[in-house]
Amino acid sequence: LNTVLGFTDLLKKTAVDAKQMRYLDTVQKSGDYILKLVNDLLDFSKLEAGKIHLERVPFVLYSLIEETALHFKEIHSKKEVELQFDITEDLSKPILSDPFRMRQILTNIIGNAFKFTDKGFVKIIASIEENNTGQKAIIKVVDTGIGIEKEKQELIFKEFTQAENTTEKKYGGYGLGLTISKKLTELLGGDLVLESQKNKGCTFTISLPF
């Protein structure tokens, strides 16, 4: 798959006409889609087998959230969706956790927020809470998208499952992203919960001790 994508990229840098460039773009987009599926399947298999190894390194969560959100804002720039931030300054200080897995969780949650929202906003609210057991980051991703009916909300955290039968045809995806996000959050000692109403958007809340 990497060979297919690599040579597609090389071909695009040669003398091709507009029609051939469209074909190559399609090959590349399809290849990227399959690559994400392969990586998600591998991660899911490792999670099921208990083979995911976590890091504990310092990183700035504020920057990680901002970079991930701005990336999806750029991808969905043609949509009438405003990106809003409400992140407290204390998250600008380095924390110890696994930045790679944290980015993976945020990518799935924020990516879905933009994917399922055609107009309105995606808002990210993040802060630190302290209690008797220590500190934890609370990250809320709020959108004004299509929402999910209450009786179907538990389904979206199950592998290869989506809230509606038509979701894959209309929006793409294969029902693994949220399953992986939930399992990774729990592996990091945290929790991922959803609040939603049909046609009124979703709020995903990530609680993560560090």
ChimeraX attribute file (.defattr): number of C-alpha atoms within 10 A of each C-alpha:
attribute: neighborCount
match mode: 1-to-1
recipient: residues
	/A:1	10
	/A:2	10
	/A:3	8
	/A:4	11
	/A:5	18
	/A:6	11
	/A:7	12
	/A:8	18
	/A:9	15
	/A:10	9
	/A:11	14
	/A:12	17
	/A:13	10
	/A:14	9
	/A:15	9
	/A:16	12
	/A:17	9
	/A:18	9
	/A:19	9
	/A:20	13
	/A:21	17
	/A:22	13
	/A:23	12
	/A:24	18
	/A:25	15
	/A:26	12
	/A:27	16
	/A:28	19
	/A:29	12
	/A:30	12
	/A:31	17
	/A:32	15
	/A:33	13
	/A:34	13
	/A:35	15
	/A:36	13
	/A:37	16
	/A:38	13
	/A:39	11
	/A:40	17
	/A:41	15
	/A:42	12
	/A:43	17
	/A:44	22
	/A:45	14
	/A:46	13
	/A:47	16
	/A:48	12
	/A:49	9
	/A:50	10
	/A:51	11
	/A:52	15
	/A:53	10
	/A:54	14
	/A:55	13
	/A:56	11
	/A:57	11
	/A:58	13
	/A:59	16
	/A:60	16
	/A:61	23
	/A:62	18
	/A:63	14
	/A:64	16
	/A:65	22
	/A:66	13
	/A:67	13
	/A:68	17
	/A:69	24
	/A:70	14
	/A:71	14
	/A:72	18
	/A:73	19
	/A:74	10
	/A:75	12
	/A:76	16
	/A:77	13
	/A:78	9
	/A:79	15
	/A:80	12
	/A:81	20
	/A:82	14
	/A:83	16
	/A:84	14
	/A:85	14
	/A:86	12
	/A:87	19
	/A:88	12
	/A:89	11
	/A:90	13
	/A:91	17
	/A:92	14
	/A:93	12
	/A:94	14
	/A:95	17
	/A:96	14
	/A:97	20
	/A:98	17
	/A:99	19
	/A:100	11
	/A:101	20
	/A:102	18
	/A:103	17
	/A:104	15
	/A:105	23
	/A:106	19
	/A:107	19
	/A:108	17
	/A:109	23
	/A:110	25
	/A:111	19
	/A:112	20
	/A:113	27
	/A:114	25
	/A:115	17
	/A:116	17
	/A:117	22
	/A:118	17
	/A:119	14
	/A:120	15
	/A:121	19
	/A:122	24
	/A:123	21
	/A:124	22
	/A:125	16
	/A:126	24
	/A:127	16
	/A:128	17
	/A:129	13
	/A:130	10
	/A:131	7
	/A:132	5
	/A:133	7
	/A:134	9
	/A:135	13
	/A:136	18
	/A:137	19
	/A:138	18
	/A:139	21
	/A:140	24
	/A:141	22
	/A:142	22
	/A:143	29
	/A:144	22
	/A:145	25
	/A:146	18
	/A:147	21
	/A:148	21
	/A:149	16
	/A:150	13
	/A:151	8
	/A:152	12
	/A:153	18
	/A:154	14
	/A:155	16
	/A:156	19
	/A:157	23
	/A:158	16
	/A:159	15
	/A:160	14
	/A:161	19
	/A:162	20
	/A:163	18
	/A:164	12
	/A:165	9
	/A:166	10
	/A:167	15
	/A:168	14
	/A:169	9
	/A:170	8
	/A:171	11
	/A:172	11
	/A:173	17
	/A:174	15
	/A:175	19
	/A:176	21
	/A:177	26
	/A:178	21
	/A:179	20
	/A:180	25
	/A:181	25
	/A:182	18
	/A:183	19
	/A:184	23
	/A:185	19
	/A:186	15
	/A:187	16
	/A:188	18
	/A:189	13
	/A:190	18
	/A:191	18
	/A:192	21
	/A:193	14
	/A:194	17
	/A:195	15
	/A:196	20
	/A:197	15
	/A:198	12
	/A:199	13
	/A:200	13
	/A:201	21
	/A:202	25
	/A:203	21
	/A:204	18
	/A:205	20
	/A:206	24
	/A:207	21
	/A:208	21
	/A:209	20
	/A:210	15
